């Protein structure tokens, strides 16, 4: 779980007549990661299979686009049987079998895309015409007149005061109608040169001509009605197409078709990575060490023992060994986030377990509101999960974590609802003066302006900062420790001792005040004593001072030693040492305060909801209508906060993990172990 599984590289040669049955079995078992053909083997690759792979990949992408156009995730089905004698013929047979279905979906989806384009254009035109739909005059007839030049367009409202001057100067007739505070409608009539001159002047006021397409009535009012009717017609046509293509029987056929095409694509991947001679086939790939005996058994059964399998060990000289990660179900979804950064190398720690804990924790502390967390939870379960199970689960977990932190902070849909349900009194009944994670803004709710409010605000602010910096110190030190472990796992013992270990000592030293005291006041005093006053009587201050210096000196000397050991110039090691020391100090100065974003986002959230609460109280004083308006404002504020702050909290949590934490130990340059697999498909080779 913390380290990837060991995979073994093997080369298999078998008799040609057994090849098809062997790869069918391997594909159905899903244990073999095929790689490029082995070098040095004489033979050829069947070009027919290369073309078939390209076509199967094209069909797969096309079918996936059909699903997505209907708002569905591509899905395979169980219990599909494919019978083949030749792979390419079998694929062609499947394509022919579903030809009518494919063409119907292609026509329907193509028409949907056309309709979407038309609707986009018509909606834009409707938005323009809606501003002049009260005009029921054929303006196009005037525009097309030969003896009089006439034009209509939109300008900024500030142009109104200049229009009378333009009319006198160019001897034209100008009419103006204000549409709103920022925009107006201008009509200009006169001889062609004069009208053109006026339009030239109006460009400084963002002149935009009113253009009605020739296929619409010249009257803006009638054109608006025609466009509105066409939009309704197109939307109805699109609904009918989606309804027809989404019928259960058609979707079932589409899934079955997709399953078969996907199966052939996987098989063709195997075929194009096989070297062929007149009597044998040879291929190379990787298998989990735990599945090696299973691989031998499959080959033996499929070939009646007519095969040779040579092991090249768990490493290979060129290229990359794929990484196979074994994770239990609840953690597997978080590996999607790790893969956003990169796949782990075979010999480095898989950070998924740690991220599955720290990501919800940092998100929850940035977004502590039980009500908003509940909205995020429901959004993940009801909207995202039916479309993408993994991301729906992640969002649901993040929402649940915010529910917990919100209860600990005494926040449920902001101060108004929190006070109504008595959550603060609940914590008081348990002996707490305030909720454990209460934001500094709580002081303004409990006390009027005065010393008590200031004192409580400062106390709660210090607590928020202390929590943020403790998490920062813990994650940075843990990251440095994992860097040491990774170096040993990769066999780089000297790198671990000379480079990674001193960094661990340095980060442990500079973060020790935050980790030991969990109090920003005490931590600040230790930092002042150690760095500014030279008072090292406190053990933590002494460790901070001497540990940081020792770590940097160790790192500097270690780079020189490493350069000499690698037969490089000592001057190169000297340069590397300066850069490493500078980078480490820069990371400490930049990364530790970066975790204050946890406190900052939490405080921003609480302040925003306090602002909406005050706005509610101000508006609600206006009688029944004011009360209704206040409730609507408060509801809108909650929805905006839940949506926008949820996105911000997620983005900043990811940043803390990717940039501040992963950079200490994780490379993410591995290749995922992707065995040829045909889930739910049975292949019969005749």
N, C-alpha and C positions, 0 to 999 in steps of 0.2 A: 504493500500500500504506500509506503514511504519511498521505496526504491522500485524501479521498473523490473519486470520479469526478465530473466536471462533468455535470449533467443540464440539459436544455433543456425549457422549458415551451412546449407547442404547443396550438393549437386547431385541430381538424379538422372540416370540414363536407363531407358527401358526400351523394350522391343516395340516397334512401330505399331503392330497389330493390337497391342494392349493400351496404347496411349489414350485413346478417347475415353475408355472406361475409367482409366486411372484419374484423369483430370476431372471427369464428371464426379467421381467419388470425393476427390479433394475439394472441389468447389462446394459440394453439398455439406461436407464436414466443416468447412470454414476454419481451417487451422494453418493454411500455408500462404505466406506472403511472397508472391512471385516478384522476382527482380529481373534486371537485364540479363541477357544470355551470357553464359560463362565465356570468358575470353580464352582463346587458344583451341577451341573446339572447331573442327572443320565441319561445315554443313551450311545450310541456308535457312532463311526464314520465309515462310510462304507469304508472298505478296497479296494473295487473295484474302488472307486473314487480316492483313493490315488495312486493306480497303473495307473489309467487313466491320472491323473495330471502329473505324471512322464513321461508318454509316450507322452502326448501333449506337454510338455516342450521340450522333446527331438526332436520331429518333428519341433517345432517352431525354435529351434536352427539350425537344419539341413536346413530348408528352408531359414533362414537368411544367412547361409553360401553359399547357391546357389546364392542369390542376390549379396553378396559381391565378390564371385569369378568372377562374370560378371561385377564388377565395379559399382554396383547399390546399393542404399540404400533400405532396406526392406520397402515395401509399401503396404498398404491395399487399398481396393476399396470400393466405396459406392454402396448401393442398393443390398447388398447380403441378401438373405433370407435363413434361416435354419429352417427346420421343424423336430421336434423330438417328440418321445413319451418316450424314455429312453435315458438319456444323453450319456451313454457309447455306446449304439447301434448307436446313431446318429453320434458320433465321428468315430466309426468303419466304418460306411457307407461312411463318407467323405473320409477317408483314402483309402477305396476300390475304390471310384469313381475316385480318382486322382492317383491311383496306377501306371498306365502306365507313366503318366507325371513325377511322383516322380522318378521312375526307370530310365527314360531317362535322367533326370537332374543328378541323382546320377552317372550314367555311364559316362556322359559327363564331369561333374566336376571332378570325380575321374581320368579320363584320362587327364584332364588339369593339375591336380596336379602332375601326373606322368611325363607329358611332361615338366613341370616347373623344376622338379628335374633333369630330363635328360639334359635339356638345361643348367642348372647351372653347371653340371658336364662337359658337352661338351664345354661350353664357357671357363671354366678353362683350359681344355685340349688344346683348340684352342689357348689360350694365350701362353701356353708353346710351342706348335708346331710352332707358328708364328715366334718364334725367330730362328728356325732351318729349316724353310720351303725351304730354298735354297739348302738343302742337299737332293739329289735324289739318295741315296744309301741305300740298305737294311741293316740297322744297326742291326736289330733283328737277321739276319742270323749270323752276326759276334758274337753277344751276346750269341747265342745258340751253338756256335762251341764247340766241345769237346776237341780239342787239344790246343786251344788257348783261354785264358780268355780275354774278351773285354768288356769295359763299357764306356758309354758316360754320361756326366752330366754337370750341371751348377755350377760355383763357382764365388766368388768375383774376380774382375779383378786383385786385388793385388796379387793373387796367381800366376800370370804369371811368376814373377821373381824367383819363387821357383821350377818351373816345371822341368827345366833342371837338377837341383840337384837331384830331385826325380828320374828322368829317369836314371841317372848314378848310384845312390845309389841302386836302386832296379832292375836295368837291364831290364827296360821296355821301350816301345815306347809311347811317349806322344805327342799329337797334341793339340794345343790351338788356339781358334779363339775368338777374342773380339767381343762381341755383342753390348755393349754400354760402357759408361764410368765406370759403376759400376759392370758389369757382363760379364762373358766369358763362352765359351763352351769348355770342356775338353774331349778328348778321350784317353783312356789308354788301351794298349794291352801288353800282356805278359803271364807268367804262373800265375796260380790262386793265390798262396800265395803272389806273388809280387804285382799283381794288387790290392789285398785286402789291402796290406800294404800302397800302394799309396792312396787309397780311405780313409783309416784311417787318413792319414796325411791331406787330403783335407777337412775333416770335420771341421777343424778349419777355413776354408774359406767358410763355409756355403754350402758344397757340397750337391747337389740335383740331383739324377740320372734322366736321361731322360727315361721315361717309356712309351712305346707305347702299348696300350691294344692289346691282341691277335686277336681281331676281326677286327683290322685295318692293313693296309699294313705296312711292316717293314720300308719303306722309309718315313722319316719325311715329305718330299714334298707331297707324295701321301697320307699319313695319314692326313695331313693338308687339302688337297682337300676333302678327304672323310668326315672328321669332319665338314667342312664348308657346304658340301652338306647335311649332316644329320641335321645340325642345321636349314638350310633353309626348309628342309622337315618337321621337327617337328614344326617350326613356322607356316608353311602353314596349317598343320593339326590343330594346336591350333586355328588359325584364323577361320578355317572352323567350328570347334566345337562351338566357341563363336558366330559365325554368325548364326548357326542353333539354338542354345539355346536362342539367343537374338531376334528371330523373334517376331514381335509384338503380334501375336496370342498366342505364347507360354508364353510370359511374362504376358499377360493378364490372362491366366489360372493360372500361378504361383502366381500372386497377389491374385486372387480369392481363390485359395487353401490356401495361407498364411492367408488370412482374416478369413476363416472358422476355421482353426486350432487354430489361435490366440483367436478366440471367445470361442472355447471349453476350451482352457487353462484357460481363465478367469472364465468361469463357474465352472470348476473343482476346482479352488481356493476357490470359494464360498462353494462348496459341501464338501470339506475336512475340512472346519472350521465350520461345522454344527453338532450339537449333535442330534442324532435321537433316538426316542422311537417308540413304536408300532403305536402311533397315532399322534405324534407331531414332529416338527423340531424346534430347538432353535439355534440361532446364535447371535453373538455379533459384534459390529463394531462402526464406527464413521460417523457422518453426520454433515455437516456445519449447524450451528444453523439457518441460513437463509433458509435452505432446509428441516428443520424438518417437517413442515406442508406438504410439498410436499411428503416426505417419508411416512407420515401417509396416505395421499390420495392414493398413489400408492398401499400400502399394503391393504387398504380398498377395492379398486377396484379389486385387484388380488385375494383376499380371501373372498370377500363378507362379510367383517367385522369380519371374524373368526381369529383374531390375538390379541396378547397382546404385547404391547411395553412398556418397563420400561426404564426410563431415569436414568443413573448413574451420570449425571451432566457433566460438561465440564472438569473435572479432574478424574483421576483414581488413586487408591492407588499404584498399581504396574505397572511396565513397563513404556512406554512412550505414551503420547497422540500425534497423528500425527499432523503435522503442515500444514495447508492449506494457501497458499500464493496467494493473488489476485493481479495481476499486469496487467497494460495495455500492449497491444501488443509490442510497442517499447522497453519497459523495460524487457519484459519476456525473451528475448534472453540473457540478461546479468545475469539473475538468474542462467544460466548454469555455469557461472564463480563462483558465490557465492557457488553453490553446490559442486564445486571442493574442496572448503574448508570444507563444511558441511552444512546440512540443518539447518535453524534457529529453535530454540526451540519455542514452542507455545507462550511464554511470553517474547520474546526479539525482539528488533527492527530488521526489515529486511533491510539489508544494500544495497539492490539492487539499489535503487534510487540514493544513494550517489555514488556507484561504477560506475553507468552508466554515471556519470559526471566526476568523478576524474580519472577513467581509461583512457578514450580517452584524457583527459587533460595531464596526465603525459606521456602517449605514444607520444603525439604530441610534447611535449617539448623536449623529448629525441630524436625525429626523425623528425626534422623540415626541410622538403624538399618537396615542392609541387609536383615535378616530381615523386619522389620516392613514395610519398603518393598516387599519381594517379595510379602507378603500383600496389600498395597494394590494392587499391580500386577495380581496374579491376580484380585482382586475386580473391578477395573475391566474386565479382559479377558473373564473368564468369566461374571460375573453382570450387570454394568451394561451392557456393550457390546451384548449381544443385545437389550436392552430400549431402550437409547438410545445410539446409536453415538457421538454427540458427547461426552456426559458420560463414557461409558466410556473414550474416548480420553484425556480430560483426567485422569481418575483414574489411568489407566495411566501417563501421563507423570509425574504427581506421585509415584506409587509408584516409578518408575524413578529419579527424581531422589533419592529417599530411599535407594535402594540405593547410589547413588554416594556420597552424603554419609555414609552409614553405613560404607562401606568406608574412607573418609577419616578417620572418627572412630574406627575400630576397634571398631564395634558391630555384632554380628550376633546377633539374638535375645538381647541382653543380655550381661553379662560372662561368664556360665557357658559359653555356646556359643562366644563370641569367644575365650575362653582355650583351649577344647578344640580349636578349629581352628587356633590359633596365629596369629591375624591380627596381634597386636602384634609377634610375632617377625618377621613378614613385613616390617613397616615398619622394624624394627631392622636387618634385612638390607639395607635400602636406605639406611641411614645416618641414619635418624630416631630421635631419642630416644623420641619418642611419635608416634602417628599424627597427621597434620597438623591434624585437627579434634577431637582427643581432648578429652573433657569433663573438668572439674576432678575429678570423682569417680574418675578413673583413678588419681590419687595414692593413694587409700585401697586400691586393689588392688595397687599396686606396692610400697608402703612401709608399715612399721608406724608407729604414732603417733610423731611426732618432727619435728625440723626439716626433714628431707628431704621428708616428706609435705606439710608446710605450704608449703614453698617451691614445690614442683611444683603444688600446688593453686592458689596465688596466680598463678603463671605462666600456667597454663591458663585460669584465670578471666579474667585480663587479656586474653588472646588472644581469648576468646569475646566479651568486651565490645567489644574493638577492632573485631572483624568486624561486630558488630551496628551500632555507631555509624558505621562507614565506609559500610555499606549505607544507613543512614539519611541521612547527609550527601550521599551520591551521589544518592539518589532525590529528596530535597528540592531540591537544586540543579538537578537535571535537570528537575524539575517546574516550577521557577521559570523556567528557560530555555525550556521548551516554552510557558509562558505568554506570554513575549515573542513567540515565533514565531507563536502563535495570534493574538495581537493584530494583528500585521502581516498575516497571512493574511485576517483579517476586515476589513482596511482601516482599522483603528483605530490609525493611526501615532502620534497624540498620546497615546493610552492606553498604547501600548507604551513610549513614551519617558518619559512622566510617571508612570506607575503600575507597569507590569510590570518595566521595567528596574531601577528602584531596589530592587524586591523581590528581583530576581535578585542584585544586588550585596550586599544585606543577607544573604541566605541563603548565598551563596558565601562571604562573610566569616565568618559564625558557624560554618559547617561546615568551614572550611578546615583547622583543626588535625586533625580526624579524617581528612580526605581526604589530606592531605599526609604525615602521619606513620604512619598505620595502627597506632598504638600509643597506648593509653589513657594510659600514663604520660607520654609526651611531650606528648600532646594536653592533658592536665590541667595540665602545667607551663605551656604556652603560654597557656591560659585564665587561669591564676592570674596570670601575668606581665602579661597585657593588661588584665584586668578588675579585679584586686585590688591589684597592686603598681605598675601604670603603667610597667613595664619593657618598652619597645618596641624593644629592640635586635634581637630576633629578627624577621626579615622577615614571618614568618607572624603573629606577635603584632601587628606594626604593621598588617598588612592586616586582621586581625580587628578591631582597635580603630578605625582610621580608616575602613575599609570599612563597618563596621556603622553608625557615626555618619553617614557620608556618605549611605548608603542610606536611613536613616530621615529625614534632613533633606531629601533629594531627594524622597522619597515625600510628606513633609508639604507641601513647597512645590508639588510637582506637583499635588496635589489642589486647592490654591487656584487655580493657573493654569488647571486644567481647568474648575473651576467658573466662572471669569471668561469663558473661551472659550465655554462653553455658556450664557452670559448669566444665570448664577445669582449669588446674593449671595456676596461674598467670605467672609462669615461662615459660609455653608453649606460652602464649601470648607475653611474652618478646622476646622469640626466633622468633616468627612469625613477631613481630614488626621489629626486626633487619633485618630479611630477606626481608620484604616488603620495608623498607627504602633503603636497598642496591640495591634491584632489580629496584626500581624507579629511583635512581640515575644512575644506569647502563643503563637503558633504555634511559634516557635523554642524557647521554653522547654518547650512541651508535646510537639511532634512529634518532636524529636530523641530525648529519653529514651524515647518510645513505642517506638522500634525496639529497645530493650533487651528487649522481649518475645521477640525471636529468641533471645537468650542465655537468658532465663528458661525458656522452654519446652524448649529443648535440655537445660538443666541439670535441669529437673524430670523429663524423660524418663530421663536417665541415673541420677538419684537413685532413681526408682521401680524401675528394673530392678536397681539395686544392692540395693535393699531386698528384692526378690523373690529375689535370689541369696543374700543372708544368711539369709532365711527358709528357703530350700531346704537350706542347710548345717545349720541348726539341726534341722530336721525329719528330714533324711536320716540323722542319727546314731542313729535309733531302729531299726536293723536293716533287714531286707528290707521290712517294711511301712512303716517310716519313709522308706526310699528311694523306694518307690513313691508315697507321699503327697507327698514333696518334689518329685518329677518332675511330678505332677499340679498341684501349686501353681505350679510354675514355668511349666508350659504355660498354665495359666489366666491367670497374670500377663501372659504375652506376648500372649495373645489380647485381654485387656482393654486393654493398653497400645496395641496396634496399632489397635484400634477407636476407643477414646475419644480417644487423643492424635492420631490421624489427623484426626479431626473438629476437634479444638481447633486443630491446626496450620493446617488449611485456613481455619477461621473467622478466626484472627488474621492470616493472610496476606492474606485478602480485606480485612480492616479496614485494614491498613497501606496497601493500594493505594487503597481507596475514600476513606478519611478523611484519611490523612496525605499521600497523593500526588496523587490525582485533583483534590483541592480546590485545588491550586496552578495548574492549567491547563485542566482538562477540565470542560465544562458538561454534556454528555450530554443535551441537550434537543432533539435532532433527531428527525426522522420517518423511519423506514426506507423505502427504495425497495422497494416490493412490487408488481412488475408482475403483471398478470393472467396466470396461467400454468396450463397443462394438461399436465403432464408425462406422456408416454406415451399421450396421448389424441389421436385423429384425429376431427375433426368434418367431416361431409359435409352441406352445406346444399343442399337440393333445392328 
